[in-house]
Amino acid sequence: MATELVHIGFGSVIAVNRVIAFLPVEQQPTRRLLRESKENGLFIDATRGRKAKTAILFDTGHIILAHVTAETIAHRLATASSPAEERVEV
């Protein structure tokens, strides 16, 4: 099985087959998850200092903050079936 990688901004990519959910960062349950992941060392900030728009939850328990919206990531996934720079198969 090939691993699909999707660009989430600023040179960062994620493995789509490991993603559980895209969460809005402004909700309290998401903020609680972010706080707990920071305490457990499972937090990655991929915003490069910009405002976080999406928290990406992985099956490993890691959470990545991204500057792009969940809709943008979903659009990149949908258009990945055509040859594009946004998806790389390994």
VEXTORDO-846266 format. One record per residue: residue number from 0; residue in three letters; z, x, y of N, C-alpha, C, O, CB in turn. Coordinates in nm, 2 decimals, decimal comma. Glycine has a CB too. Example, Ala and Ser with C-alpha at 12.3 -4.5 7.8 and 13.67 -1.06 7.14 Angstrom:
BEGIN
num | residuo | n.zz | n.xx | n.yy | ca.zz | ca.xx | ca.yy | c.zz | c.xx | c.yy | o.zz | o.xx | o.yy | cb.zz | cb.xx | cb.yy
0 | ALA | 0,78 | 1,32 | -0,57 | 0,78 | 1,23 | -0,45 | 0,78 | 1,32 | -0,33 | 0,85 | 1,42 | -0,33 | 0,90 | 1,13 | -0,45
1 | SER | 0,71 | 1,28 | -0,22 | 0,71 | 1,37 | -0,11 | 0,79 | 1,29 | 0,00 | 0,80 | 1,34 | 0,11 | 0,57 | 1,41 | -0,06
//
This chain:
BEGIN
num | residuo | n.zz | n.xx | n.yy | ca.zz | ca.xx | ca.yy | c.zz | c.xx | c.yy | o.zz | o.xx | o.yy | cb.zz | cb.xx | cb.yy
0 | MET | 0,00 | 0,08 | -0,12 | 0,00 | 0,00 | 0,00 | 0,00 | 0,09 | 0,12 | 0,08 | 0,18 | 0,14 | 0,12 | -0,10 | 0,00
1 | ALA | -0,09 | 0,06 | 0,21 | -0,10 | 0,14 | 0,34 | 0,00 | 0,09 | 0,44 | 0,03 | -0,03 | 0,45 | -0,24 | 0,13 | 0,39
2 | THR | 0,05 | 0,18 | 0,52 | 0,14 | 0,15 | 0,62 | 0,07 | 0,12 | 0,75 | -0,01 | 0,21 | 0,80 | 0,25 | 0,27 | 0,64
3 | GLU | 0,09 | 0,01 | 0,81 | 0,02 | -0,03 | 0,93 | 0,11 | 0,02 | 1,05 | 0,23 | -0,02 | 1,05 | -0,01 | -0,18 | 0,94
4 | LEU | 0,06 | 0,09 | 1,14 | 0,13 | 0,13 | 1,26 | 0,07 | 0,06 | 1,38 | -0,05 | 0,06 | 1,40 | 0,12 | 0,29 | 1,28
5 | VAL | 0,16 | 0,01 | 1,47 | 0,11 | -0,06 | 1,59 | 0,18 | 0,01 | 1,71 | 0,30 | 0,04 | 1,71 | 0,15 | -0,21 | 1,58
6 | HIS | 0,10 | 0,03 | 1,81 | 0,14 | 0,10 | 1,93 | 0,23 | 0,00 | 2,01 | 0,19 | -0,11 | 2,04 | 0,02 | 0,14 | 2,02
7 | ILE | 0,35 | 0,05 | 2,06 | 0,44 | -0,04 | 2,13 | 0,46 | 0,02 | 2,28 | 0,55 | -0,03 | 2,35 | 0,58 | -0,05 | 2,06
8 | GLY | 0,38 | 0,11 | 2,32 | 0,39 | 0,16 | 2,45 | 0,44 | 0,30 | 2,46 | 0,53 | 0,34 | 2,38 | 0,47 | 0,07 | 2,54
9 | PHE | 0,40 | 0,38 | 2,56 | 0,44 | 0,51 | 2,59 | 0,44 | 0,61 | 2,47 | 0,52 | 0,69 | 2,46 | 0,59 | 0,50 | 2,64
10 | GLY | 0,33 | 0,59 | 2,39 | 0,31 | 0,68 | 2,28 | 0,39 | 0,65 | 2,16 | 0,39 | 0,73 | 2,06 | 0,34 | 0,82 | 2,32
11 | SER | 0,47 | 0,54 | 2,16 | 0,55 | 0,50 | 2,04 | 0,48 | 0,41 | 1,95 | 0,40 | 0,32 | 2,00 | 0,69 | 0,44 | 2,09
12 | VAL | 0,50 | 0,42 | 1,82 | 0,44 | 0,33 | 1,73 | 0,55 | 0,28 | 1,63 | 0,65 | 0,35 | 1,61 | 0,32 | 0,40 | 1,65
13 | ILE | 0,52 | 0,17 | 1,57 | 0,62 | 0,12 | 1,47 | 0,54 | 0,08 | 1,34 | 0,42 | 0,05 | 1,34 | 0,69 | -0,01 | 1,52
14 | ALA | 0,61 | 0,09 | 1,23 | 0,56 | 0,05 | 1,10 | 0,58 | -0,10 | 1,09 | 0,69 | -0,15 | 1,07 | 0,63 | 0,13 | 0,98
15 | VAL | 0,47 | -0,17 | 1,09 | 0,48 | -0,32 | 1,09 | 0,54 | -0,37 | 0,96 | 0,61 | -0,48 | 0,97 | 0,34 | -0,38 | 1,11
16 | ASN | 0,52 | -0,31 | 0,85 | 0,57 | -0,36 | 0,72 | 0,72 | -0,35 | 0,71 | 0,78 | -0,40 | 0,62 | 0,50 | -0,29 | 0,61
17 | ARG | 0,79 | -0,28 | 0,80 | 0,93 | -0,27 | 0,80 | 1,00 | -0,36 | 0,91 | 1,12 | -0,37 | 0,91 | 0,97 | -0,12 | 0,83
18 | VAL | 0,92 | -0,43 | 0,99 | 0,98 | -0,52 | 1,09 | 1,02 | -0,65 | 1,03 | 0,96 | -0,71 | 0,95 | 0,87 | -0,54 | 1,20
19 | ILE | 1,14 | -0,69 | 1,08 | 1,20 | -0,82 | 1,04 | 1,17 | -0,93 | 1,15 | 1,13 | -1,04 | 1,12 | 1,35 | -0,81 | 1,01
20 | ALA | 1,20 | -0,89 | 1,27 | 1,19 | -0,98 | 1,38 | 1,17 | -0,91 | 1,52 | 1,21 | -0,80 | 1,53 | 1,31 | -1,07 | 1,39
21 | PHE | 1,11 | -0,98 | 1,61 | 1,10 | -0,95 | 1,75 | 1,19 | -1,04 | 1,82 | 1,18 | -1,16 | 1,82 | 0,95 | -0,96 | 1,80
22 | LEU | 1,29 | -0,98 | 1,89 | 1,40 | -1,06 | 1,96 | 1,39 | -1,05 | 2,11 | 1,36 | -0,94 | 2,16 | 1,53 | -1,02 | 1,90
23 | PRO | 1,42 | -1,15 | 2,18 | 1,42 | -1,14 | 2,33 | 1,55 | -1,07 | 2,37 | 1,66 | -1,11 | 2,32 | 1,41 | -1,28 | 2,39
24 | VAL | 1,55 | -0,98 | 2,46 | 1,67 | -0,90 | 2,49 | 1,76 | -0,97 | 2,58 | 1,88 | -0,93 | 2,59 | 1,62 | -0,77 | 2,56
25 | GLU | 1,72 | -1,08 | 2,64 | 1,81 | -1,15 | 2,74 | 1,91 | -1,24 | 2,67 | 2,00 | -1,29 | 2,74 | 1,74 | -1,22 | 2,84
26 | GLN | 1,90 | -1,27 | 2,54 | 1,99 | -1,36 | 2,47 | 2,12 | -1,28 | 2,42 | 2,11 | -1,17 | 2,38 | 1,92 | -1,42 | 2,35
27 | GLN | 2,23 | -1,35 | 2,43 | 2,36 | -1,29 | 2,39 | 2,37 | -1,24 | 2,25 | 2,42 | -1,13 | 2,23 | 2,47 | -1,39 | 2,41
28 | PRO | 2,32 | -1,31 | 2,15 | 2,32 | -1,26 | 2,01 | 2,24 | -1,12 | 2,00 | 2,28 | -1,03 | 1,92 | 2,27 | -1,36 | 1,91
29 | THR | 2,13 | -1,11 | 2,07 | 2,05 | -0,99 | 2,07 | 2,13 | -0,88 | 2,13 | 2,13 | -0,76 | 2,08 | 1,92 | -1,01 | 2,14
30 | ARG | 2,20 | -0,91 | 2,24 | 2,28 | -0,80 | 2,31 | 2,39 | -0,76 | 2,22 | 2,43 | -0,64 | 2,22 | 2,34 | -0,86 | 2,44
31 | ARG | 2,45 | -0,85 | 2,14 | 2,56 | -0,81 | 2,05 | 2,50 | -0,72 | 1,94 | 2,56 | -0,62 | 1,91 | 2,62 | -0,93 | 1,99
32 | LEU | 2,38 | -0,75 | 1,89 | 2,32 | -0,66 | 1,79 | 2,29 | -0,53 | 1,85 | 2,30 | -0,42 | 1,78 | 2,19 | -0,73 | 1,74
33 | LEU | 2,24 | -0,52 | 1,97 | 2,21 | -0,39 | 2,04 | 2,34 | -0,31 | 2,05 | 2,34 | -0,19 | 2,02 | 2,15 | -0,42 | 2,17
34 | ARG | 2,45 | -0,37 | 2,09 | 2,57 | -0,30 | 2,11 | 2,62 | -0,24 | 1,97 | 2,66 | -0,13 | 1,97 | 2,68 | -0,39 | 2,17
35 | GLU | 2,61 | -0,33 | 1,87 | 2,65 | -0,28 | 1,74 | 2,57 | -0,17 | 1,68 | 2,61 | -0,07 | 1,62 | 2,65 | -0,40 | 1,64
36 | SER | 2,44 | -0,18 | 1,71 | 2,35 | -0,07 | 1,66 | 2,37 | 0,06 | 1,74 | 2,36 | 0,17 | 1,68 | 2,20 | -0,12 | 1,68
37 | LYS | 2,41 | 0,05 | 1,86 | 2,44 | 0,17 | 1,94 | 2,57 | 0,24 | 1,88 | 2,57 | 0,36 | 1,86 | 2,46 | 0,14 | 2,09
38 | GLU | 2,66 | 0,16 | 1,84 | 2,79 | 0,21 | 1,79 | 2,77 | 0,27 | 1,65 | 2,83 | 0,37 | 1,61 | 2,89 | 0,10 | 1,77
39 | ASN | 2,67 | 0,22 | 1,57 | 2,64 | 0,27 | 1,44 | 2,53 | 0,38 | 1,43 | 2,50 | 0,43 | 1,33 | 2,60 | 0,15 | 1,35
40 | GLY | 2,48 | 0,41 | 1,55 | 2,37 | 0,51 | 1,55 | 2,24 | 0,47 | 1,50 | 2,16 | 0,55 | 1,46 | 2,41 | 0,63 | 1,47
41 | LEU | 2,21 | 0,34 | 1,51 | 2,09 | 0,28 | 1,46 | 2,00 | 0,23 | 1,58 | 1,91 | 0,14 | 1,55 | 2,11 | 0,17 | 1,36
42 | PHE | 2,02 | 0,28 | 1,70 | 1,95 | 0,23 | 1,82 | 1,85 | 0,33 | 1,87 | 1,88 | 0,45 | 1,87 | 2,05 | 0,19 | 1,93
43 | ILE | 1,73 | 0,28 | 1,90 | 1,63 | 0,37 | 1,96 | 1,57 | 0,30 | 2,08 | 1,53 | 0,18 | 2,08 | 1,51 | 0,39 | 1,85
44 | ASP | 1,57 | 0,37 | 2,19 | 1,52 | 0,32 | 2,32 | 1,38 | 0,38 | 2,34 | 1,37 | 0,50 | 2,37 | 1,62 | 0,35 | 2,44
45 | ALA | 1,28 | 0,29 | 2,33 | 1,14 | 0,34 | 2,35 | 1,08 | 0,28 | 2,48 | 0,96 | 0,26 | 2,50 | 1,05 | 0,29 | 2,24
46 | THR | 1,17 | 0,26 | 2,58 | 1,12 | 0,20 | 2,71 | 1,09 | 0,30 | 2,81 | 1,03 | 0,27 | 2,91 | 1,23 | 0,10 | 2,76
47 | ARG | 1,13 | 0,42 | 2,79 | 1,11 | 0,53 | 2,89 | 1,17 | 0,49 | 3,03 | 1,11 | 0,52 | 3,14 | 0,96 | 0,56 | 2,91
48 | GLY | 1,28 | 0,42 | 3,03 | 1,35 | 0,39 | 3,15 | 1,30 | 0,26 | 3,22 | 1,35 | 0,22 | 3,32 | 1,34 | 0,50 | 3,25
49 | ARG | 1,20 | 0,20 | 3,16 | 1,15 | 0,07 | 3,21 | 1,24 | -0,04 | 3,16 | 1,33 | -0,02 | 3,08 | 1,00 | 0,04 | 3,17
50 | LYS | 1,22 | -0,16 | 3,21 | 1,29 | -0,28 | 3,17 | 1,26 | -0,32 | 3,03 | 1,14 | -0,33 | 2,99 | 1,27 | -0,40 | 3,27
51 | ALA | 1,36 | -0,34 | 2,94 | 1,33 | -0,38 | 2,80 | 1,29 | -0,52 | 2,80 | 1,36 | -0,61 | 2,86 | 1,46 | -0,35 | 2,72
52 | LYS | 1,19 | -0,55 | 2,73 | 1,14 | -0,69 | 2,71 | 1,16 | -0,74 | 2,57 | 1,17 | -0,86 | 2,55 | 1,00 | -0,70 | 2,75
53 | THR | 1,16 | -0,65 | 2,47 | 1,16 | -0,69 | 2,33 | 1,25 | -0,60 | 2,25 | 1,25 | -0,48 | 2,27 | 1,03 | -0,70 | 2,27
54 | ALA | 1,34 | -0,66 | 2,17 | 1,41 | -0,58 | 2,07 | 1,35 | -0,60 | 1,93 | 1,33 | -0,71 | 1,89 | 1,57 | -0,62 | 2,07
55 | ILE | 1,32 | -0,49 | 1,87 | 1,25 | -0,50 | 1,74 | 1,35 | -0,47 | 1,63 | 1,40 | -0,35 | 1,63 | 1,12 | -0,41 | 1,73
56 | LEU | 1,37 | -0,56 | 1,54 | 1,47 | -0,54 | 1,43 | 1,40 | -0,50 | 1,30 | 1,30 | -0,56 | 1,26 | 1,55 | -0,67 | 1,41
57 | PHE | 1,45 | -0,39 | 1,24 | 1,39 | -0,34 | 1,12 | 1,47 | -0,37 | 1,00 | 1,59 | -0,39 | 1,01 | 1,36 | -0,19 | 1,13
58 | ASP | 1,41 | -0,36 | 0,88 | 1,49 | -0,39 | 0,75 | 1,59 | -0,28 | 0,72 | 1,67 | -0,30 | 0,64 | 1,39 | -0,40 | 0,64
59 | THR | 1,58 | -0,17 | 0,79 | 1,68 | -0,06 | 0,77 | 1,81 | -0,08 | 0,86 | 1,90 | -0,01 | 0,85 | 1,62 | 0,07 | 0,80
60 | GLY | 1,80 | -0,18 | 0,95 | 1,91 | -0,20 | 1,04 | 1,89 | -0,14 | 1,18 | 1,97 | -0,17 | 1,27 | 2,04 | -0,15 | 0,98
61 | HIS | 1,79 | -0,06 | 1,19 | 1,75 | 0,00 | 1,32 | 1,70 | -0,11 | 1,42 | 1,64 | -0,21 | 1,37 | 1,65 | 0,11 | 1,30
62 | ILE | 1,73 | -0,09 | 1,54 | 1,67 | -0,17 | 1,65 | 1,60 | -0,08 | 1,75 | 1,66 | 0,02 | 1,80 | 1,78 | -0,26 | 1,71
63 | ILE | 1,48 | -0,12 | 1,79 | 1,41 | -0,04 | 1,89 | 1,39 | -0,13 | 2,01 | 1,34 | -0,25 | 1,99 | 1,27 | 0,01 | 1,83
64 | LEU | 1,42 | -0,08 | 2,13 | 1,39 | -0,15 | 2,25 | 1,25 | -0,11 | 2,29 | 1,22 | 0,01 | 2,30 | 1,49 | -0,13 | 2,36
65 | ALA | 1,17 | -0,21 | 2,33 | 1,03 | -0,19 | 2,38 | 1,01 | -0,25 | 2,51 | 1,07 | -0,35 | 2,55 | 0,93 | -0,24 | 2,28
66 | HIS | 0,92 | -0,19 | 2,59 | 0,89 | -0,24 | 2,73 | 0,79 | -0,35 | 2,72 | 0,78 | -0,44 | 2,81 | 0,84 | -0,13 | 2,82
67 | VAL | 0,71 | -0,35 | 2,61 | 0,60 | -0,46 | 2,59 | 0,67 | -0,58 | 2,53 | 0,77 | -0,58 | 2,47 | 0,49 | -0,40 | 2,50
68 | THR | 0,60 | -0,69 | 2,56 | 0,66 | -0,82 | 2,51 | 0,62 | -0,84 | 2,36 | 0,53 | -0,77 | 2,31 | 0,60 | -0,94 | 2,59
69 | ALA | 0,69 | -0,93 | 2,30 | 0,66 | -0,96 | 2,16 | 0,52 | -1,02 | 2,15 | 0,45 | -1,00 | 2,05 | 0,76 | -1,06 | 2,10
70 | GLU | 0,47 | -1,09 | 2,25 | 0,34 | -1,15 | 2,24 | 0,23 | -1,04 | 2,25 | 0,13 | -1,05 | 2,18 | 0,32 | -1,25 | 2,36
71 | THR | 0,26 | -0,94 | 2,32 | 0,16 | -0,82 | 2,33 | 0,15 | -0,75 | 2,20 | 0,04 | -0,72 | 2,15 | 0,21 | -0,72 | 2,44
72 | ILE | 0,27 | -0,73 | 2,13 | 0,27 | -0,67 | 2,00 | 0,20 | -0,76 | 1,90 | 0,12 | -0,71 | 1,82 | 0,41 | -0,64 | 1,95
73 | ALA | 0,22 | -0,89 | 1,90 | 0,15 | -0,98 | 1,81 | 0,00 | -0,98 | 1,84 | -0,08 | -0,99 | 1,74 | 0,21 | -1,12 | 1,83
74 | HIS | -0,04 | -0,97 | 1,96 | -0,18 | -0,97 | 1,99 | -0,24 | -0,84 | 1,94 | -0,35 | -0,84 | 1,89 | -0,20 | -0,98 | 2,14
75 | ARG | -0,17 | -0,73 | 1,95 | -0,22 | -0,60 | 1,90 | -0,24 | -0,61 | 1,74 | -0,33 | -0,55 | 1,69 | -0,13 | -0,49 | 1,94
76 | LEU | -0,14 | -0,68 | 1,68 | -0,15 | -0,70 | 1,54 | -0,27 | -0,78 | 1,50 | -0,34 | -0,75 | 1,40 | -0,02 | -0,76 | 1,48
77 | ALA | -0,30 | -0,89 | 1,57 | -0,41 | -0,98 | 1,54 | -0,54 | -0,91 | 1,57 | -0,63 | -0,94 | 1,49 | -0,40 | -1,10 | 1,63
78 | THR | -0,55 | -0,83 | 1,66 | -0,68 | -0,76 | 1,69 | -0,70 | -0,63 | 1,61 | -0,80 | -0,57 | 1,62 | -0,69 | -0,73 | 1,84
79 | ALA | -0,60 | -0,60 | 1,53 | -0,60 | -0,48 | 1,45 | -0,70 | -0,48 | 1,34 | -0,74 | -0,38 | 1,28 | -0,47 | -0,44 | 1,40
80 | SER | -0,75 | -0,60 | 1,30 | -0,84 | -0,61 | 1,20 | -0,98 | -0,55 | 1,23 | -1,05 | -0,51 | 1,15 | -0,86 | -0,76 | 1,16
81 | SER | -1,01 | -0,55 | 1,37 | -1,13 | -0,49 | 1,41 | -1,09 | -0,34 | 1,44 | -0,98 | -0,31 | 1,46 | -1,18 | -0,55 | 1,54
82 | PRO | -1,19 | -0,25 | 1,43 | -1,16 | -0,11 | 1,46 | -1,11 | -0,09 | 1,60 | -1,18 | -0,12 | 1,70 | -1,29 | -0,02 | 1,44
83 | ALA | -0,99 | -0,05 | 1,61 | -0,92 | -0,03 | 1,74 | -0,83 | 0,09 | 1,74 | -0,80 | 0,14 | 1,63 | -0,84 | -0,16 | 1,78
84 | GLU | -0,80 | 0,14 | 1,86 | -0,71 | 0,25 | 1,87 | -0,56 | 0,21 | 1,85 | -0,48 | 0,30 | 1,83 | -0,73 | 0,32 | 2,00
85 | GLU | -0,53 | 0,08 | 1,85 | -0,40 | 0,04 | 1,84 | -0,34 | 0,04 | 1,70 | -0,21 | 0,04 | 1,69 | -0,39 | -0,10 | 1,90
86 | ARG | -0,42 | 0,05 | 1,60 | -0,37 | 0,05 | 1,46 | -0,42 | 0,17 | 1,39 | -0,54 | 0,21 | 1,40 | -0,41 | -0,08 | 1,39
87 | VAL | -0,33 | 0,24 | 1,32 | -0,37 | 0,35 | 1,24 | -0,31 | 0,33 | 1,10 | -0,20 | 0,29 | 1,08 | -0,31 | 0,48 | 1,30
88 | GLU | -0,40 | 0,34 | 1,00 | -0,35 | 0,33 | 0,86 | -0,33 | 0,46 | 0,80 | -0,41 | 0,55 | 0,81 | -0,45 | 0,25 | 0,78
89 | VAL | -0,21 | 0,48 | 0,74 | -0,17 | 0,60 | 0,68 | -0,18 | 0,59 | 0,53 | -0,15 | 0,68 | 0,45 | -0,04 | 0,65 | 0,72
//
